[in-house]
């Protein structure tokens, strides 16, 4: 809930006036001090910029273990982890508000970077998590390299930058 009030207060105060024409990726990147094209690269990998995307994650037996929501594919376990800080955050809000989804994704990435450094490890953890099993470590590396490729393609214009506004 606090993120909503902070963002609203900043918008009302004019802090974002210099980037008033910027989209939600730019605003979230500015707020969390992350290159917005990294956020775009993650969104491209996670949902192909689809704000209504959902994905069910299954175990080896086919049982659904978690679900990912929206343009940044915020995981249901992540939402549950934020319940104490942001009790009104729901999967439906993340689907209905792509800008909120982008800000939450940026917050997840920033927290990874704060804990593990501004590195590909932090980017890989966005998708593959923090467990240090061999498979997870390999998945983190693969994911980080995918994001690196998408990032470079965004920078060269091979992947277009979407305009996601509030």
C-alpha positions as CSV (number, residue, x, y, z in Angstrom):
1,X,0.0,0.0,0.0
2,X,2.9,2.3,0.8
3,X,4.2,2.1,-2.8
4,X,0.9,3.4,-4.1
5,X,1.0,6.4,-1.7
6,X,4.7,7.1,-2.5
7,X,4.2,7.0,-6.2
8,X,1.1,9.1,-5.9
9,X,2.9,11.7,-3.8
10,X,5.8,11.8,-6.2
11,X,3.5,12.3,-9.2
12,X,1.6,15.0,-7.4
13,X,4.8,16.8,-6.2
14,X,6.1,17.1,-9.7
15,X,9.3,15.0,-9.1
16,X,8.5,13.1,-12.3
17,X,7.8,16.3,-14.3
18,X,11.1,15.8,-16.2
19,X,9.9,12.4,-17.3
20,X,6.2,13.3,-17.5
21,X,6.1,11.9,-21.0
22,X,7.9,8.7,-19.9
23,X,6.1,5.5,-19.7
24,X,5.8,3.1,-16.7
25,X,9.1,1.4,-17.5
26,X,10.9,4.7,-17.4
27,X,9.2,5.8,-14.2
28,X,9.9,2.5,-12.4
29,X,13.5,2.5,-13.7
30,X,14.0,6.0,-12.4
31,X,12.4,5.2,-9.0
32,X,14.4,2.0,-8.5
33,X,17.6,3.2,-10.3
34,X,17.5,0.5,-12.9
35,X,17.9,1.0,-16.6
36,X,14.3,0.8,-17.8
37,X,15.5,-1.3,-20.8
38,X,16.4,-4.1,-18.4
39,X,12.8,-4.0,-17.1
40,X,11.6,-4.0,-20.7
41,X,13.9,-7.0,-21.4
42,X,12.5,-8.9,-18.5
43,X,8.9,-8.0,-19.5
44,X,9.6,-9.2,-23.1
45,X,11.0,-12.5,-21.8
46,X,8.3,-13.0,-19.2
47,X,5.2,-12.0,-21.2
48,X,6.1,-10.5,-24.6
49,X,4.7,-7.3,-23.1
50,X,1.3,-8.8,-22.4
51,X,-0.2,-7.1,-19.4
52,X,-2.9,-9.9,-19.0
53,X,-0.5,-12.8,-19.2
54,X,-0.8,-15.6,-16.6
55,X,1.3,-18.7,-16.3
56,X,0.9,-21.7,-14.0
57,X,4.1,-23.3,-12.6
58,X,3.8,-27.0,-12.1
59,X,5.9,-29.6,-10.2
60,X,7.0,-32.9,-11.7
61,X,3.6,-34.4,-11.0
62,X,1.8,-31.7,-12.9
63,X,0.4,-30.1,-9.7
64,X,0.2,-26.2,-9.9
65,X,2.7,-24.8,-7.3
66,X,2.4,-21.1,-8.1
67,X,1.1,-18.7,-10.7
68,X,2.7,-15.7,-12.4
69,X,0.7,-12.6,-13.2
70,X,0.9,-9.7,-15.7
71,X,3.5,-8.1,-17.8
72,X,6.4,-8.8,-15.4
73,X,5.0,-12.2,-14.4
74,X,4.9,-11.5,-10.6
75,X,4.8,-14.9,-8.9
76,X,2.0,-15.7,-6.4
77,X,4.7,-16.6,-3.8
78,X,6.2,-13.2,-4.2
79,X,2.8,-11.6,-3.8
80,X,2.3,-13.6,-0.6
81,X,5.7,-12.5,0.6
82,X,4.7,-8.9,0.2
83,X,1.4,-9.3,2.2
84,X,2.8,-7.7,5.4
85,X,4.2,-4.7,3.6
86,X,1.5,-4.3,1.0
87,X,-1.7,-6.0,2.3
88,X,-3.8,-4.7,-0.6
89,X,-1.6,-6.1,-3.3
90,X,-3.5,-8.8,-5.2
91,X,-3.0,-10.8,-8.4
92,X,-6.1,-9.1,-9.8
93,X,-4.6,-5.6,-9.2
94,X,-1.3,-6.8,-10.9
95,X,-3.4,-7.9,-14.0
96,X,-5.6,-4.8,-14.0
97,X,-2.7,-2.3,-13.6
98,X,0.3,-2.9,-15.8
99,X,2.1,0.1,-14.3
100,X,1.8,-1.3,-10.8
101,X,3.0,-4.7,-12.2
102,X,6.1,-3.0,-13.7
103,X,6.8,-1.2,-10.4
104,X,6.5,-4.4,-8.4
105,X,8.8,-6.2,-10.9
106,X,11.3,-3.4,-10.6
107,X,11.1,-3.6,-6.8
108,X,11.8,-7.3,-6.9
109,X,14.8,-6.8,-9.1
110,X,16.1,-3.9,-7.0
111,X,15.8,-6.0,-3.8
112,X,17.8,-8.7,-5.6
113,X,20.4,-6.2,-6.6
114,X,20.6,-4.8,-3.1
115,X,21.1,-8.2,-1.6
116,X,23.3,-9.8,-4.3
117,X,24.8,-6.9,-6.1
118,X,24.1,-5.2,-9.4
119,X,25.0,-8.3,-11.4
120,X,23.6,-11.0,-13.7
121,X,23.1,-13.1,-10.6
122,X,20.4,-10.7,-9.4
123,X,18.8,-10.7,-12.8
124,X,18.8,-14.5,-12.9
125,X,17.2,-14.6,-9.5
126,X,14.3,-12.7,-10.8
127,X,13.2,-15.8,-12.6
128,X,15.0,-18.8,-11.1
129,X,15.0,-17.9,-7.4
130,X,17.7,-17.9,-4.8
131,X,18.1,-21.6,-4.0
132,X,21.6,-22.9,-4.7
133,X,20.8,-26.2,-6.4
134,X,22.7,-27.1,-9.5
135,X,19.6,-26.8,-11.7
136,X,18.6,-23.4,-10.2
137,X,22.1,-22.0,-10.7
138,X,22.1,-23.1,-14.3
139,X,18.6,-21.7,-14.9
140,X,19.7,-18.3,-13.3
141,X,22.6,-18.1,-15.8
142,X,20.4,-19.1,-18.8
143,X,17.8,-16.5,-17.8
144,X,20.4,-13.8,-17.3
145,X,21.9,-14.5,-20.8
146,X,18.4,-14.3,-22.3
147,X,17.8,-11.0,-20.7
148,X,21.2,-9.7,-21.9
149,X,20.2,-10.6,-25.4
150,X,16.8,-9.0,-25.2
151,X,18.4,-5.9,-23.6
152,X,20.8,-5.6,-26.5
153,X,18.0,-6.1,-29.0
154,X,16.0,-3.3,-27.3
155,X,19.0,-1.0,-27.5
156,X,19.5,-1.7,-31.2
157,X,15.7,-1.4,-32.0
158,X,15.3,-5.1,-32.9
159,X,12.8,-5.4,-30.1
160,X,10.5,-2.3,-29.9
161,X,10.0,-0.4,-26.7
162,X,6.3,-0.5,-25.8
163,X,4.5,2.5,-24.3
164,X,2.8,1.4,-21.1
165,X,1.2,4.4,-19.5
166,X,-0.8,4.7,-16.3
